[in-house]
């Protein structure tokens, strides 16, 4: 089978596209014919060696996939050959990734793909939508009528948070860094979008939510806790999902006096039961049109290195704009 893989960590140039043996499946596994995968910042960190994890040799890139079941293991009862599925949570913890024509994946990490949803949309939504769902409902327990501030509303996770929060009935305030990104976030349903290149986030939020926000969703690698505590309403909840190496100052007094709470989480540590509950609601929203994939660029598998270069340029170098997800198509 054709796959995009690495034999050592390093820059995008270490990515190879070539033939690898078709993966075998265990009793609880399924063999999936992959049609689309997605690129995430975490993919570039693993490939570059910034996240030190033990990798198979060779290591196939990628976390998400949309495809069709070709074969099931002896104990796999959730799906049958021919079923359309999507999966996430691959490419870490010793598992092979999704940038390949065939993928062996445990049935616990696979979810049905409705006929109305394309493989590309499924791949683009998978990791980011599960992350958004876990943060909004398992952690922050967002409710209808509350107000949420989404830092980086045009990004992969941020765009999912905006849409899910709106579907829940919350007032959604988001930030973005250009007029074009602001328009994109407005189209996703945000009630107000603050262009932080033109106006400070603090001024915009004080105008839109003078009593404060109930949920502060932080996507930046360097969180600003002084800003967050200032902008949160009493008993506000702050969600952290980035900033692995950040060590910012934390305003302890204002934080606890305001009875705020801080919720840090990692999507890859969610249980299969938690992920399945998220996937069920995500599928429902995708079919209803309340959740839409935010795809910014597409690359064929042969150009996997170019896809990584673009993601890295946008995430780490700040030399490219990427108002959405990168999808890799696998024919």
Beta strands, then each sheet from edge to edge (+ up, - down):
strand 1: 2-6
strand 2: 16-19
strand 3: 29-39
strand 4: 59-60
strand 5: 65-72
strand 6: 84-87
strand 7: 102-106
strand 8: 110-112
strand 9: 147-150
strand 10: 171-176
strand 11: 192-195
strand 12: 213-218
strand 13: 232-240
strand 14: 261-264
strand 15: 295-300
strand 16: 325-329
sheet 1: 2+ 1- 4+
sheet 2: 7+ 3- 5+ 6- 8+
sheet 3: 7+ 3- 16+ 15+
sheet 4: 11+ 10+ 9+ 12+ 13+ 14+
end
